[in-house]
Amino acid sequence: MVEKNKPQSSADEVELEYKRLQVEVMREQMQERSDQKMRKQIRREQALAEQKKGEEERLRRQRVCKHRKGGRDNKFAAGNDQNYSVITNTYPTGQICVSCTRCGKEVWRPDLALKKSDPEKYKAMMAEFREWVNYPTDNTPSGGKVFEITAA
């Protein structure tokens, strides 16, 4: 044991200073790691906020879009043509989707399973789907089935 009054040798002093430096380096590394985690969290929160803002803007554009062709001054939502700017796509799975080429809104034919589980929602979705399918347009719908996916 080292006595309190006994002077330390220079080797002991060097070793003690070395240990102090190691502790300081470890604290700096821990602080840097903590700072990195905080920066990553801030970037994730910013990305999420930008995504939400983009989603809100997309929904806002879809609400004001008339889904019609025409218009002036590049005002995308102010279509004034008698034809609608929609395209109907039939996928190999049999699903049908009508989408607006101006705002990107998609209206899908509801699944029959929804009719049993939530008849009111099915009825509302089917009414919107029928409305969109009947929009007059000179766009050509897709639908030629090259292949079809069926249950085994």
C-alpha positions as a LaTeX table, in Angstrom:
\begin{tabular}{lrrr}
\hline
Residue & $x$ (\AA) & $y$ (\AA) & $z$ (\AA) \\
\hline
Met1 & 0.00 & 0.00 & 0.00 \\
Val2 & 1.16 & 3.51 & $-0.79$ \\
Glu3 & 1.31 & 5.84 & 2.15 \\
Lys4 & $-0.33$ & 9.25 & 1.82 \\
Asn5 & 2.75 & 11.18 & 2.84 \\
Lys6 & 5.18 & 9.17 & 0.72 \\
Pro7 & 6.05 & 10.91 & $-2.58$ \\
Gln8 & 5.09 & 8.96 & $-5.69$ \\
Ser9 & 7.74 & 7.87 & $-8.14$ \\
Ser10 & 7.80 & 9.39 & $-11.59$ \\
Ala11 & 6.67 & 6.04 & $-13.07$ \\
Asp12 & 3.59 & 6.09 & $-10.84$ \\
Glu13 & 2.87 & 9.66 & $-11.90$ \\
Val14 & 3.18 & 8.74 & $-15.60$ \\
Glu15 & 0.90 & 5.73 & $-15.12$ \\
Leu16 & $-1.67$ & 7.84 & $-13.30$ \\
Glu17 & $-1.57$ & 10.52 & $-16.02$ \\
Tyr18 & $-1.94$ & 7.79 & $-18.68$ \\
Lys19 & $-5.04$ & 6.43 & $-16.93$ \\
Arg20 & $-6.51$ & 9.94 & $-16.68$ \\
Leu21 & $-5.98$ & 10.41 & $-20.43$ \\
Gln22 & $-7.62$ & 7.04 & $-21.14$ \\
Val23 & $-10.63$ & 8.05 & $-19.08$ \\
Glu24 & $-10.80$ & 11.39 & $-20.91$ \\
Val25 & $-10.62$ & 9.66 & $-24.33$ \\
Met26 & $-13.35$ & 7.21 & $-23.30$ \\
Arg27 & $-15.58$ & 10.07 & $-22.14$ \\
Glu28 & $-15.05$ & 11.88 & $-25.45$ \\
Gln29 & $-15.90$ & 8.69 & $-27.37$ \\
Met30 & $-19.04$ & 8.19 & $-25.30$ \\
Gln31 & $-20.06$ & 11.82 & $-25.87$ \\
Glu32 & $-19.44$ & 11.50 & $-29.64$ \\
Arg33 & $-21.54$ & 8.34 & $-29.76$ \\
Ser34 & $-24.32$ & 10.07 & $-27.85$ \\
Asp35 & $-24.11$ & 13.05 & $-30.21$ \\
Gln36 & $-24.30$ & 10.74 & $-33.26$ \\
Lys37 & $-27.42$ & 9.07 & $-31.88$ \\
Met38 & $-29.00$ & 12.46 & $-31.27$ \\
Arg39 & $-28.14$ & 13.66 & $-34.80$ \\
Lys40 & $-29.61$ & 10.47 & $-36.31$ \\
Gln41 & $-32.79$ & 10.95 & $-34.29$ \\
Ile42 & $-33.06$ & 14.57 & $-35.44$ \\
Arg43 & $-32.59$ & 13.50 & $-39.10$ \\
Arg44 & $-35.27$ & 10.81 & $-38.71$ \\
Glu45 & $-37.69$ & 13.32 & $-37.20$ \\
Gln46 & $-36.97$ & 15.82 & $-39.99$ \\
Ala47 & $-37.48$ & 13.15 & $-42.66$ \\
Leu48 & $-40.76$ & 12.10 & $-41.05$ \\
Ala49 & $-41.92$ & 15.73 & $-40.88$ \\
Glu50 & $-41.05$ & 16.22 & $-44.57$ \\
Gln51 & $-42.87$ & 13.02 & $-45.47$ \\
Lys52 & $-45.98$ & 14.12 & $-43.55$ \\
Lys53 & $-45.81$ & 17.55 & $-45.19$ \\
Gly54 & $-45.54$ & 15.93 & $-48.63$ \\
Glu55 & $-48.45$ & 13.62 & $-47.88$ \\
Glu56 & $-50.58$ & 16.56 & $-46.72$ \\
Glu57 & $-49.72$ & 18.47 & $-49.91$ \\
Arg58 & $-50.57$ & 15.44 & $-52.06$ \\
Leu59 & $-53.93$ & 15.02 & $-50.31$ \\
Arg60 & $-54.64$ & 18.75 & $-50.62$ \\
Arg61 & $-53.92$ & 18.62 & $-54.37$ \\
Gln62 & $-56.18$ & 15.59 & $-54.72$ \\
Arg63 & $-59.02$ & 17.39 & $-52.91$ \\
Val64 & $-58.95$ & 20.39 & $-55.24$ \\
Cys65 & $-58.26$ & 18.48 & $-58.46$ \\
Lys66 & $-61.21$ & 18.26 & $-60.85$ \\
His67 & $-59.61$ & 15.24 & $-62.55$ \\
Arg68 & $-60.38$ & 16.84 & $-65.92$ \\
Lys69 & $-58.17$ & 17.57 & $-68.87$ \\
Gly70 & $-57.53$ & 21.10 & $-70.10$ \\
Gly71 & $-56.96$ & 24.30 & $-68.20$ \\
Arg72 & $-54.69$ & 27.31 & $-68.65$ \\
Asp73 & $-51.56$ & 28.71 & $-67.06$ \\
Asn74 & $-50.40$ & 25.29 & $-65.88$ \\
Lys75 & $-52.92$ & 25.26 & $-63.06$ \\
Phe76 & $-53.08$ & 21.51 & $-62.76$ \\
Ala77 & $-56.35$ & 21.35 & $-60.84$ \\
Ala78 & $-58.30$ & 23.72 & $-63.08$ \\
Gly79 & $-59.10$ & 21.25 & $-65.85$ \\
Asn80 & $-62.09$ & 22.43 & $-67.88$ \\
Asp81 & $-62.37$ & 19.86 & $-70.67$ \\
Gln82 & $-65.39$ & 17.57 & $-70.96$ \\
Asn83 & $-63.06$ & 14.57 & $-70.76$ \\
Tyr84 & $-61.53$ & 13.40 & $-67.54$ \\
Ser85 & $-57.81$ & 12.77 & $-67.18$ \\
Val86 & $-58.15$ & 9.27 & $-65.77$ \\
Ile87 & $-56.78$ & 5.90 & $-66.76$ \\
Thr88 & $-58.24$ & 2.51 & $-65.86$ \\
Asn89 & $-55.76$ & $-0.29$ & $-65.21$ \\
Thr90 & $-56.60$ & $-3.96$ & $-64.83$ \\
Tyr91 & $-53.81$ & $-5.91$ & $-63.20$ \\
Pro92 & $-53.02$ & $-9.60$ & $-63.75$ \\
Thr93 & $-54.47$ & $-10.32$ & $-60.31$ \\
Gly94 & $-57.84$ & $-9.05$ & $-61.52$ \\
Gln95 & $-57.70$ & $-5.87$ & $-59.45$ \\
Ile96 & $-58.95$ & $-2.74$ & $-61.18$ \\
Cys97 & $-57.71$ & 0.76 & $-60.42$ \\
Val98 & $-58.77$ & 4.09 & $-61.89$ \\
Ser99 & $-56.19$ & 6.84 & $-61.42$ \\
Cys100 & $-56.05$ & 10.54 & $-62.19$ \\
Thr101 & $-53.02$ & 11.45 & $-64.28$ \\
Arg102 & $-52.98$ & 14.97 & $-62.84$ \\
Cys103 & $-53.06$ & 14.48 & $-59.07$ \\
Gly104 & $-52.31$ & 10.77 & $-58.77$ \\
Lys105 & $-55.44$ & 9.85 & $-56.85$ \\
Glu106 & $-56.26$ & 6.16 & $-57.16$ \\
Val107 & $-59.67$ & 4.57 & $-56.76$ \\
Trp108 & $-59.58$ & 0.79 & $-56.45$ \\
Arg109 & $-62.46$ & $-1.61$ & $-56.93$ \\
Pro110 & $-63.17$ & $-2.85$ & $-53.40$ \\
Asp111 & $-62.51$ & $-6.45$ & $-52.49$ \\
Leu112 & $-65.57$ & $-8.66$ & $-52.08$ \\
Ala113 & $-64.35$ & $-9.74$ & $-48.63$ \\
Leu114 & $-64.99$ & $-6.17$ & $-47.47$ \\
Lys115 & $-68.66$ & $-6.58$ & $-48.39$ \\
Lys116 & $-69.03$ & $-9.13$ & $-45.59$ \\
Ser117 & $-66.80$ & $-7.50$ & $-43.00$ \\
Asp118 & $-67.85$ & $-3.84$ & $-43.51$ \\
Pro119 & $-70.85$ & $-3.49$ & $-45.85$ \\
Glu120 & $-71.15$ & 0.30 & $-45.41$ \\
Lys121 & $-67.52$ & 0.93 & $-46.33$ \\
Tyr122 & $-67.85$ & $-1.46$ & $-49.27$ \\
Lys123 & $-70.94$ & 0.37 & $-50.50$ \\
Ala124 & $-69.20$ & 3.79 & $-50.29$ \\
Met125 & $-66.05$ & 2.53 & $-52.00$ \\
Met126 & $-68.07$ & 0.82 & $-54.74$ \\
Ala127 & $-70.09$ & 3.99 & $-55.37$ \\
Glu128 & $-66.89$ & 6.04 & $-55.77$ \\
Phe129 & $-65.38$ & 3.33 & $-58.00$ \\
Arg130 & $-68.45$ & 3.25 & $-60.26$ \\
Glu131 & $-68.40$ & 7.05 & $-60.52$ \\
Trp132 & $-64.75$ & 7.05 & $-61.58$ \\
Val133 & $-65.16$ & 4.16 & $-64.03$ \\
Asn134 & $-67.95$ & 6.07 & $-65.76$ \\
Tyr135 & $-66.02$ & 9.33 & $-66.18$ \\
Pro136 & $-65.88$ & 10.16 & $-69.89$ \\
Thr137 & $-62.32$ & 10.05 & $-71.20$ \\
Asp138 & $-60.50$ & 9.44 & $-74.44$ \\
Asn139 & $-57.69$ & 7.59 & $-72.66$ \\
Thr140 & $-57.39$ & 3.92 & $-73.49$ \\
Pro141 & $-57.78$ & 1.58 & $-70.53$ \\
Ser142 & $-55.34$ & $-1.25$ & $-70.00$ \\
Gly143 & $-56.67$ & $-4.70$ & $-69.49$ \\
Gly144 & $-55.21$ & $-7.20$ & $-71.87$ \\
Lys145 & $-54.28$ & $-10.08$ & $-69.59$ \\
Val146 & $-51.02$ & $-11.64$ & $-70.66$ \\
Phe147 & $-51.11$ & $-13.91$ & $-67.63$ \\
Glu148 & $-53.27$ & $-14.40$ & $-64.60$ \\
Ile149 & $-52.29$ & $-15.33$ & $-61.09$ \\
Thr150 & $-54.60$ & $-17.96$ & $-59.63$ \\
Ala151 & $-54.68$ & $-19.84$ & $-56.34$ \\
Ala152 & $-53.19$ & $-23.31$ & $-56.47$ \\
\hline
\end{tabular}
